[in-house]
Amino acid sequence: MKRRQFIQKSTAATVLAGIGGLSLQSFGSKAKKITILHTNDVHSHIDPFGPEDGRNANKGGVARRATLVEAIRQENPNTLLLDAGDIFQGTPYFNYYGGELEFKLMSMLKYDVATIGNHDFDNGIDGLYAQIPHADFEFVSANYDFSKTVMDTHVKPYKIIIKDGIKIGIFGLGIKLEGLVDKNMYKETVYHNPIEKAQDMSRILKEDEKCDLIICLSHIGYEYKNKPDKVSDIKLARATKDIDLIIGGHTHTFLPEPTIETNSVGKNVLVNQVGCYGLYLGKVDFYFSHGKQVGSNGASIVV
């Protein structure tokens, strides 16, 4: 796809949040732009869908995603690439290679950070651990305690990245594994309440680490309308403060643009998720002026 066509498509469905109706030009030439690209629930889909694959025909594929990511990085070097879990399980590539190919390709695409989904335990925690050497990116999870497992020290609660002087804090959350994954697969992994951990993480990242932008990589699901007691990204957004963006997974929810939720202190937080199988690439831009966030916009790009 030619770059001009790509830019037109990627900005066709945008949502502006918290900028008081100002145009992006109003930020001035000194405004800094941080671009967040993200995927979720790719489920080992390496190849694109074929022309006979119904509504997914001719979509997806790692090579196409790589082309889009590279084009965006050329437009804005201050770009991060993140994944919200369920990297594994879904095609024979996983059955044969056990996740090696997925991690190697993500490393080639220069992913920065990923969190862990329930299907990433499908070869057991030992199978996940065996593939860690192939991952040239970091894993974060604040509510999975791996201290009594082989994954101890390989998953951190959060990661801080600085781009153009903007300090970005990224933490991860995973879904409750009990009843969803066989205990023998996740062994001594301990699950903690994601909202409580998110409150802790956002406080640490904002107050202690002095982050300018706080992102949650969540694999707990977008919303459960028929299960009001179940924790979701929407509940998480409303119950916390200081989180700027929740990148979701697990429910395979496709959002053409981020949902704008109100957090516990009345400020906007963006919640986004881009379906599954690598069909779409999420893109959210944050704008900063004089060290303060002045606006954001987001879109889902068809791969």
Short mmCIF file of the C-alpha atoms (twelve columns), coordinates in Angstrom:
data_MODEL
# 
_entry.id   MODEL 
# 
loop_
_atom_site.group_PDB 
_atom_site.id 
_atom_site.type_symbol 
_atom_site.label_atom_id 
_atom_site.label_alt_id 
_atom_site.label_comp_id 
_atom_site.label_asym_id 
_atom_site.label_seq_id 
_atom_site.Cartn_x 
_atom_site.Cartn_y 
_atom_site.Cartn_z 
_atom_site.pdbx_PDB_model_num 
ATOM 1   C CA . MET A 1   0.000   0.000   0.000  1 
ATOM 2   C CA . LYS A 2   1.371   3.409   -0.900 1 
ATOM 3   C CA . ARG A 3   2.163   5.579   2.076  1 
ATOM 4   C CA . ARG A 4   -0.348  8.292   1.163  1 
ATOM 5   C CA . GLN A 5   -3.154  5.729   0.895  1 
ATOM 6   C CA . PHE A 6   -2.038  4.150   4.150  1 
ATOM 7   C CA . ILE A 7   -2.087  7.442   6.049  1 
ATOM 8   C CA . GLN A 8   -5.535  8.234   4.672  1 
ATOM 9   C CA . LYS A 9   -6.858  4.850   5.764  1 
ATOM 10  C CA . SER A 10  -5.238  4.942   9.182  1 
ATOM 11  C CA . THR A 11  -6.741  8.311   10.013 1 
ATOM 12  C CA . ALA A 12  -10.170 7.679   8.524  1 
ATOM 13  C CA . ALA A 13  -11.775 6.652   11.812 1 
ATOM 14  C CA . THR A 14  -10.261 8.662   14.656 1 
ATOM 15  C CA . VAL A 15  -11.511 9.715   18.035 1 
ATOM 16  C CA . LEU A 16  -10.259 12.810  19.818 1 
ATOM 17  C CA . ALA A 17  -10.218 12.759  23.591 1 
ATOM 18  C CA . GLY A 18  -9.659  15.439  26.166 1 
ATOM 19  C CA . ILE A 19  -8.430  18.248  23.927 1 
ATOM 20  C CA . GLY A 20  -11.272 20.679  24.417 1 
ATOM 21  C CA . GLY A 21  -12.271 20.728  20.769 1 
ATOM 22  C CA . LEU A 22  -8.913  22.031  19.572 1 
ATOM 23  C CA . SER A 23  -7.510  20.886  16.260 1 
ATOM 24  C CA . LEU A 24  -4.213  19.021  16.311 1 
ATOM 25  C CA . GLN A 25  -2.568  22.047  14.675 1 
ATOM 26  C CA . SER A 26  -3.490  24.025  17.786 1 
ATOM 27  C CA . PHE A 27  -0.881  22.095  19.762 1 
ATOM 28  C CA . GLY A 28  1.824   24.010  17.962 1 
ATOM 29  C CA . SER A 29  5.006   22.849  16.255 1 
ATOM 30  C CA . LYS A 30  6.665   22.008  19.579 1 
ATOM 31  C CA . ALA A 31  4.114   19.330  20.475 1 
ATOM 32  C CA . LYS A 32  5.565   15.850  20.814 1 
ATOM 33  C CA . LYS A 33  3.721   12.842  19.406 1 
ATOM 34  C CA . ILE A 34  4.003   9.353   20.884 1 
ATOM 35  C CA . THR A 35  2.461   6.589   18.750 1 
ATOM 36  C CA . ILE A 36  1.283   3.355   20.350 1 
ATOM 37  C CA . LEU A 37  0.746   0.393   17.996 1 
ATOM 38  C CA . HIS A 38  -0.826  -2.745  19.394 1 
ATOM 39  C CA . THR A 39  -2.150  -6.243  18.724 1 
ATOM 40  C CA . ASN A 40  -4.002  -8.835  20.810 1 
ATOM 41  C CA . ASP A 41  -5.125  -12.451 20.480 1 
ATOM 42  C CA . VAL A 42  -3.066  -13.089 17.345 1 
ATOM 43  C CA . HIS A 43  -3.275  -16.831 18.160 1 
ATOM 44  C CA . SER A 44  -0.356  -18.016 16.021 1 
ATOM 45  C CA . HIS A 45  -1.792  -16.587 12.790 1 
ATOM 46  C CA . ILE A 46  1.375   -16.111 10.772 1 
ATOM 47  C CA . ASP A 47  -0.073  -16.205 7.251  1 
ATOM 48  C CA . PRO A 48  -2.797  -13.943 5.861  1 
ATOM 49  C CA . PHE A 49  -6.288  -15.330 5.381  1 
ATOM 50  C CA . GLY A 50  -6.998  -16.583 1.862  1 
ATOM 51  C CA . PRO A 51  -9.436  -15.132 -0.680 1 
ATOM 52  C CA . GLU A 52  -12.076 -17.737 0.252  1 
ATOM 53  C CA . ASP A 53  -12.065 -16.993 3.984  1 
ATOM 54  C CA . GLY A 54  -15.347 -15.106 4.177  1 
ATOM 55  C CA . ARG A 55  -15.306 -11.808 6.051  1 
ATOM 56  C CA . ASN A 56  -11.594 -12.244 6.859  1 
ATOM 57  C CA . ALA A 57  -10.600 -12.794 3.219  1 
ATOM 58  C CA . ASN A 58  -7.199  -11.366 2.297  1 
ATOM 59  C CA . LYS A 59  -6.655  -9.847  5.739  1 
ATOM 60  C CA . GLY A 60  -3.900  -10.317 8.289  1 
ATOM 61  C CA . GLY A 61  -0.462  -11.868 8.065  1 
ATOM 62  C CA . VAL A 62  2.759   -10.981 9.879  1 
ATOM 63  C CA . ALA A 63  4.523   -9.731  6.737  1 
ATOM 64  C CA . ARG A 64  1.758   -7.201  6.021  1 
ATOM 65  C CA . ARG A 65  1.750   -6.091  9.650  1 
ATOM 66  C CA . ALA A 66  5.509   -5.573  9.455  1 
ATOM 67  C CA . THR A 67  5.076   -3.317  6.426  1 
ATOM 68  C CA . LEU A 68  2.469   -1.189  8.215  1 
ATOM 69  C CA . VAL A 69  4.553   -0.949  11.379 1 
ATOM 70  C CA . GLU A 70  7.645   0.089   9.438  1 
ATOM 71  C CA . ALA A 71  5.723   2.793   7.556  1 
ATOM 72  C CA . ILE A 72  4.382   4.231   10.808 1 
ATOM 73  C CA . ARG A 73  7.819   4.155   12.442 1 
ATOM 74  C CA . GLN A 74  9.226   6.085   9.485  1 
ATOM 75  C CA . GLU A 75  6.510   8.713   9.942  1 
ATOM 76  C CA . ASN A 76  7.117   8.873   13.700 1 
ATOM 77  C CA . PRO A 77  10.248  7.303   15.250 1 
ATOM 78  C CA . ASN A 78  8.672   7.747   18.698 1 
ATOM 79  C CA . THR A 79  6.554   4.633   18.275 1 
ATOM 80  C CA . LEU A 80  5.987   1.641   20.556 1 
ATOM 81  C CA . LEU A 81  4.662   -1.773  19.512 1 
ATOM 82  C CA . LEU A 82  2.781   -3.736  22.208 1 
ATOM 83  C CA . ASP A 83  0.796   -6.977  22.508 1 
ATOM 84  C CA . ALA A 84  -1.983  -7.847  24.970 1 
ATOM 85  C CA . GLY A 85  -1.587  -11.620 25.095 1 
ATOM 86  C CA . ASP A 86  -2.792  -14.909 23.621 1 
ATOM 87  C CA . ILE A 87  0.140   -14.955 21.269 1 
ATOM 88  C CA . PHE A 88  -0.044  -18.775 21.135 1 
ATOM 89  C CA . GLN A 89  -2.529  -21.400 19.917 1 
ATOM 90  C CA . GLY A 90  -4.698  -21.384 16.820 1 
ATOM 91  C CA . THR A 91  -2.729  -22.713 13.847 1 
ATOM 92  C CA . PRO A 92  -0.419  -25.679 13.122 1 
ATOM 93  C CA . TYR A 93  2.554   -23.334 13.496 1 
ATOM 94  C CA . PHE A 94  2.038   -23.461 17.262 1 
ATOM 95  C CA . ASN A 95  1.369   -27.197 17.322 1 
ATOM 96  C CA . TYR A 96  4.623   -27.848 15.465 1 
ATOM 97  C CA . TYR A 97  7.001   -25.160 16.771 1 
ATOM 98  C CA . GLY A 98  5.525   -24.560 20.237 1 
ATOM 99  C CA . GLY A 99  5.664   -20.762 20.047 1 
ATOM 100 C CA . GLU A 100 9.223   -20.384 18.767 1 
ATOM 101 C CA . LEU A 101 8.104   -18.925 15.439 1 
ATOM 102 C CA . GLU A 102 5.684   -16.453 17.040 1 
ATOM 103 C CA . PHE A 103 8.343   -15.052 19.381 1 
ATOM 104 C CA . LYS A 104 10.995  -14.904 16.658 1 
ATOM 105 C CA . LEU A 105 8.689   -12.994 14.303 1 
ATOM 106 C CA . MET A 106 7.580   -10.591 17.041 1 
ATOM 107 C CA . SER A 107 11.260  -9.974  17.771 1 
ATOM 108 C CA . MET A 108 11.882  -9.226  14.086 1 
ATOM 109 C CA . LEU A 109 9.010   -6.736  14.174 1 
ATOM 110 C CA . LYS A 110 10.715  -5.192  17.226 1 
ATOM 111 C CA . TYR A 111 7.848   -5.515  19.679 1 
ATOM 112 C CA . ASP A 112 8.671   -3.603  22.855 1 
ATOM 113 C CA . VAL A 113 6.453   -5.208  25.507 1 
ATOM 114 C CA . ALA A 114 3.804   -7.949  25.754 1 
ATOM 115 C CA . THR A 115 1.622   -9.389  28.485 1 
ATOM 116 C CA . ILE A 116 0.587   -13.016 28.982 1 
ATOM 117 C CA . GLY A 117 -2.793  -14.471 28.036 1 
ATOM 118 C CA . ASN A 118 -4.416  -17.715 29.160 1 
ATOM 119 C CA . HIS A 119 -3.589  -19.526 25.898 1 
ATOM 120 C CA . ASP A 120 0.080   -18.728 26.355 1 
ATOM 121 C CA . PHE A 121 0.007   -21.541 28.942 1 
ATOM 122 C CA . ASP A 122 -1.277  -24.087 26.395 1 
ATOM 123 C CA . ASN A 123 2.066   -25.926 26.355 1 
ATOM 124 C CA . GLY A 124 2.302   -25.467 30.097 1 
ATOM 125 C CA . ILE A 125 4.380   -22.915 31.936 1 
ATOM 126 C CA . ASP A 126 7.460   -24.983 31.094 1 
ATOM 127 C CA . GLY A 127 6.591   -24.736 27.407 1 
ATOM 128 C CA . LEU A 128 6.257   -20.955 27.713 1 
ATOM 129 C CA . TYR A 129 9.553   -20.734 29.571 1 
ATOM 130 C CA . ALA A 130 11.298  -22.816 26.887 1 
ATOM 131 C CA . GLN A 131 10.436  -20.175 24.257 1 
ATOM 132 C CA . ILE A 132 11.586  -17.135 26.281 1 
ATOM 133 C CA . PRO A 133 15.091  -17.150 24.678 1 
ATOM 134 C CA . HIS A 134 13.426  -16.444 21.313 1 
ATOM 135 C CA . ALA A 135 11.720  -13.269 22.605 1 
ATOM 136 C CA . ASP A 136 13.776  -10.074 22.204 1 
ATOM 137 C CA . PHE A 137 11.070  -8.102  24.001 1 
ATOM 138 C CA . GLU A 138 9.868   -7.955  27.579 1 
ATOM 139 C CA . PHE A 139 6.857   -9.441  29.361 1 
ATOM 140 C CA . VAL A 140 4.887   -7.583  32.020 1 
ATOM 141 C CA . SER A 141 2.224   -8.839  34.414 1 
ATOM 142 C CA . ALA A 142 1.394   -7.195  37.725 1 
ATOM 143 C CA . ASN A 143 -1.247  -9.655  38.951 1 
ATOM 144 C CA . TYR A 144 0.423   -12.979 38.070 1 
ATOM 145 C CA . ASP A 145 2.974   -13.907 40.723 1 
ATOM 146 C CA . PHE A 146 5.506   -16.217 39.067 1 
ATOM 147 C CA . SER A 147 7.949   -16.231 42.012 1 
ATOM 148 C CA . LYS A 148 7.490   -19.974 42.669 1 
ATOM 149 C CA . THR A 149 7.718   -20.983 38.997 1 
ATOM 150 C CA . VAL A 150 10.330  -21.214 36.249 1 
ATOM 151 C CA . MET A 151 9.061   -17.862 34.913 1 
ATOM 152 C CA . ASP A 152 10.350  -16.053 38.012 1 
ATOM 153 C CA . THR A 153 12.455  -12.999 36.963 1 
ATOM 154 C CA . HIS A 154 11.303  -13.356 33.338 1 
ATOM 155 C CA . VAL A 155 8.110   -11.336 33.852 1 
ATOM 156 C CA . LYS A 156 8.190   -7.902  35.493 1 
ATOM 157 C CA . PRO A 157 5.194   -5.996  36.912 1 
ATOM 158 C CA . TYR A 158 5.940   -3.005  34.684 1 
ATOM 159 C CA . LYS A 159 8.372   -1.565  32.174 1 
ATOM 160 C CA . ILE A 160 9.403   2.062   31.659 1 
ATOM 161 C CA . ILE A 161 10.410  3.351   28.220 1 
ATOM 162 C CA . ILE A 162 11.448  6.927   27.395 1 
ATOM 163 C CA . LYS A 163 10.685  8.323   23.942 1 
ATOM 164 C CA . ASP A 164 11.585  11.932  23.021 1 
ATOM 165 C CA . GLY A 165 11.816  12.799  26.696 1 
ATOM 166 C CA . ILE A 166 8.347   11.372  27.448 1 
ATOM 167 C CA . LYS A 167 8.410   8.747   30.208 1 
ATOM 168 C CA . ILE A 168 6.029   5.877   29.429 1 
ATOM 169 C CA . GLY A 169 5.066   3.297   32.050 1 
ATOM 170 C CA . ILE A 170 3.562   -0.006  30.873 1 
ATOM 171 C CA . PHE A 171 2.138   -2.673  33.173 1 
ATOM 172 C CA . GLY A 172 0.284   -5.919  32.482 1 
ATOM 173 C CA . LEU A 173 -2.784  -7.733  33.807 1 
ATOM 174 C CA . GLY A 174 -3.998  -11.290 33.203 1 
ATOM 175 C CA . ILE A 175 -7.320  -13.068 33.567 1 
ATOM 176 C CA . LYS A 176 -8.104  -15.499 36.385 1 
ATOM 177 C CA . LEU A 177 -6.647  -18.845 35.316 1 
ATOM 178 C CA . GLU A 178 -8.557  -21.092 37.699 1 
ATOM 179 C CA . GLY A 179 -11.421 -22.765 35.835 1 
ATOM 180 C CA . LEU A 180 -10.057 -21.540 32.513 1 
ATOM 181 C CA . VAL A 181 -6.671  -23.268 32.362 1 
ATOM 182 C CA . ASP A 182 -5.751  -26.642 33.842 1 
ATOM 183 C CA . LYS A 183 -3.815  -26.189 37.092 1 
ATOM 184 C CA . ASN A 184 -1.065  -28.458 35.797 1 
ATOM 185 C CA . MET A 185 -0.451  -25.947 33.013 1 
ATOM 186 C CA . TYR A 186 0.166   -22.865 35.146 1 
ATOM 187 C CA . LYS A 187 1.368   -24.727 38.254 1 
ATOM 188 C CA . GLU A 188 2.269   -22.373 41.147 1 
ATOM 189 C CA . THR A 189 1.358   -19.142 39.345 1 
ATOM 190 C CA . VAL A 190 -0.622  -17.024 41.812 1 
ATOM 191 C CA . TYR A 191 -3.444  -14.761 40.588 1 
ATOM 192 C CA . HIS A 192 -4.180  -11.415 42.265 1 
ATOM 193 C CA . ASN A 193 -7.162  -9.087  41.816 1 
ATOM 194 C CA . PRO A 194 -6.430  -7.040  38.675 1 
ATOM 195 C CA . ILE A 195 -8.194  -3.858  39.829 1 
ATOM 196 C CA . GLU A 196 -6.278  -3.791  43.107 1 
ATOM 197 C CA . LYS A 197 -2.993  -4.388  41.283 1 
ATOM 198 C CA . ALA A 198 -3.854  -1.740  38.679 1 
ATOM 199 C CA . GLN A 199 -4.473  0.785   41.446 1 
ATOM 200 C CA . ASP A 200 -1.068  -0.046  42.921 1 
ATOM 201 C CA . MET A 201 0.713   0.075   39.561 1 
ATOM 202 C CA . SER A 202 -0.818  3.356   38.402 1 
ATOM 203 C CA . ARG A 203 0.101   4.981   41.723 1 
ATOM 204 C CA . ILE A 204 3.687   3.716   41.534 1 
ATOM 205 C CA . LEU A 205 4.112   4.750   37.908 1 
ATOM 206 C CA . LYS A 206 2.557   8.190   38.401 1 
ATOM 207 C CA . GLU A 207 3.811   9.198   41.836 1 
ATOM 208 C CA . ASP A 208 7.022   7.247   42.354 1 
ATOM 209 C CA . GLU A 209 8.286   6.835   38.785 1 
ATOM 210 C CA . LYS A 210 6.874   10.193  37.544 1 
ATOM 211 C CA . CYS A 211 5.605   8.752   34.251 1 
ATOM 212 C CA . ASP A 212 4.021   11.089  31.702 1 
ATOM 213 C CA . LEU A 213 1.990   8.319   30.037 1 
ATOM 214 C CA . ILE A 214 0.641   5.161   31.695 1 
ATOM 215 C CA . ILE A 215 -0.512  2.161   29.646 1 
ATOM 216 C CA . CYS A 216 -2.128  -1.050  30.859 1 
ATOM 217 C CA . LEU A 217 -1.719  -4.180  28.736 1 
ATOM 218 C CA . SER A 218 -4.771  -6.167  29.783 1 
ATOM 219 C CA . HIS A 219 -5.858  -9.706  29.031 1 
ATOM 220 C CA . ILE A 220 -8.985  -9.655  31.190 1 
ATOM 221 C CA . GLY A 221 -11.629 -8.886  28.525 1 
ATOM 222 C CA . TYR A 222 -13.387 -5.743  27.299 1 
ATOM 223 C CA . GLU A 223 -16.822 -6.116  28.943 1 
ATOM 224 C CA . TYR A 224 -19.140 -8.839  30.293 1 
ATOM 225 C CA . LYS A 225 -22.695 -7.508  30.109 1 
ATOM 226 C CA . ASN A 226 -24.219 -10.838 31.196 1 
ATOM 227 C CA . LYS A 227 -21.721 -11.243 34.059 1 
ATOM 228 C CA . PRO A 228 -21.813 -7.948  35.961 1 
ATOM 229 C CA . ASP A 229 -19.524 -9.223  38.724 1 
ATOM 230 C CA . LYS A 230 -16.700 -10.175 36.364 1 
ATOM 231 C CA . VAL A 231 -13.733 -7.828  36.105 1 
ATOM 232 C CA . SER A 232 -13.318 -6.200  32.680 1 
ATOM 233 C CA . ASP A 233 -11.415 -3.385  31.009 1 
ATOM 234 C CA . ILE A 234 -14.432 -1.096  31.304 1 
ATOM 235 C CA . LYS A 235 -14.678 -1.777  35.055 1 
ATOM 236 C CA . LEU A 236 -10.936 -1.322  35.363 1 
ATOM 237 C CA . ALA A 237 -11.075 2.064   33.649 1 
ATOM 238 C CA . ARG A 238 -13.852 3.304   35.938 1 
ATOM 239 C CA . ALA A 239 -12.247 2.024   39.156 1 
ATOM 240 C CA . THR A 240 -8.733  3.437   38.692 1 
ATOM 241 C CA . LYS A 241 -6.979  6.728   38.060 1 
ATOM 242 C CA . ASP A 242 -3.855  7.852   36.193 1 
ATOM 243 C CA . ILE A 243 -4.145  5.168   33.478 1 
ATOM 244 C CA . ASP A 244 -4.203  6.865   30.061 1 
ATOM 245 C CA . LEU A 245 -4.723  3.819   27.827 1 
ATOM 246 C CA . ILE A 246 -5.950  0.271   28.414 1 
ATOM 247 C CA . ILE A 247 -4.996  -2.058  25.558 1 
ATOM 248 C CA . GLY A 248 -7.225  -5.094  25.899 1 
ATOM 249 C CA . GLY A 249 -7.469  -8.711  24.851 1 
ATOM 250 C CA . HIS A 250 -9.193  -12.034 25.549 1 
ATOM 251 C CA . THR A 251 -12.745 -11.234 24.366 1 
ATOM 252 C CA . HIS A 252 -11.700 -10.732 20.712 1 
ATOM 253 C CA . THR A 253 -13.603 -7.441  20.733 1 
ATOM 254 C CA . PHE A 254 -13.117 -5.331  17.630 1 
ATOM 255 C CA . LEU A 255 -13.321 -1.588  18.272 1 
ATOM 256 C CA . PRO A 256 -13.040 0.640   15.184 1 
ATOM 257 C CA . GLU A 257 -11.861 3.371   17.543 1 
ATOM 258 C CA . PRO A 258 -11.005 3.505   21.248 1 
ATOM 259 C CA . THR A 259 -13.795 3.709   23.811 1 
ATOM 260 C CA . ILE A 260 -13.573 6.813   25.992 1 
ATOM 261 C CA . GLU A 261 -14.347 5.957   29.623 1 
ATOM 262 C CA . THR A 262 -14.347 8.179   32.711 1 
ATOM 263 C CA . ASN A 263 -12.028 7.093   35.507 1 
ATOM 264 C CA . SER A 264 -12.551 7.333   39.272 1 
ATOM 265 C CA . VAL A 265 -11.617 11.022  39.363 1 
ATOM 266 C CA . GLY A 266 -13.602 12.082  36.288 1 
ATOM 267 C CA . LYS A 267 -10.793 12.076  33.722 1 
ATOM 268 C CA . ASN A 268 -10.797 10.357  30.343 1 
ATOM 269 C CA . VAL A 269 -9.139  7.003   29.800 1 
ATOM 270 C CA . LEU A 270 -8.989  5.273   26.421 1 
ATOM 271 C CA . VAL A 271 -9.861  1.568   26.132 1 
ATOM 272 C CA . ASN A 272 -8.982  -0.218  22.905 1 
ATOM 273 C CA . GLN A 273 -8.953  -3.755  21.487 1 
ATOM 274 C CA . VAL A 274 -8.534  -4.863  17.874 1 
ATOM 275 C CA . GLY A 275 -10.342 -8.176  17.546 1 
ATOM 276 C CA . CYS A 276 -8.075  -11.160 16.927 1 
ATOM 277 C CA . TYR A 277 -5.826  -13.116 14.527 1 
ATOM 278 C CA . GLY A 278 -3.771  -10.084 13.464 1 
ATOM 279 C CA . LEU A 279 -6.562  -8.811  11.217 1 
ATOM 280 C CA . TYR A 280 -6.144  -5.277  12.536 1 
ATOM 281 C CA . LEU A 281 -3.421  -3.103  14.005 1 
ATOM 282 C CA . GLY A 282 -4.377  -0.658  16.741 1 
ATOM 283 C CA . LYS A 283 -2.890  2.834   16.571 1 
ATOM 284 C CA . VAL A 284 -3.222  5.492   19.276 1 
ATOM 285 C CA . ASP A 285 -1.373  8.819   19.161 1 
ATOM 286 C CA . PHE A 286 -0.733  10.916  22.268 1 
ATOM 287 C CA . TYR A 287 0.311   14.560  22.029 1 
ATOM 288 C CA . PHE A 288 2.400   16.359  24.640 1 
ATOM 289 C CA . SER A 289 3.178   20.046  25.031 1 
ATOM 290 C CA . HIS A 290 5.553   21.357  27.713 1 
ATOM 291 C CA . GLY A 291 5.607   17.902  29.300 1 
ATOM 292 C CA . LYS A 292 1.831   17.612  29.668 1 
ATOM 293 C CA . GLN A 293 -0.563  15.484  27.633 1 
ATOM 294 C CA . VAL A 294 -2.790  17.719  25.515 1 
ATOM 295 C CA . GLY A 295 -4.651  15.244  23.346 1 
ATOM 296 C CA . SER A 296 -4.971  11.842  21.764 1 
ATOM 297 C CA . ASN A 297 -6.557  10.090  18.803 1 
ATOM 298 C CA . GLY A 298 -6.949  6.483   17.806 1 
ATOM 299 C CA . ALA A 299 -7.892  4.198   14.955 1 
ATOM 300 C CA . SER A 300 -7.898  0.539   13.960 1 
ATOM 301 C CA . ILE A 301 -6.066  -0.221  10.725 1 
ATOM 302 C CA . VAL A 302 -7.029  -3.162  8.520  1 
ATOM 303 C CA . VAL A 303 -4.029  -5.388  7.842  1 
# 
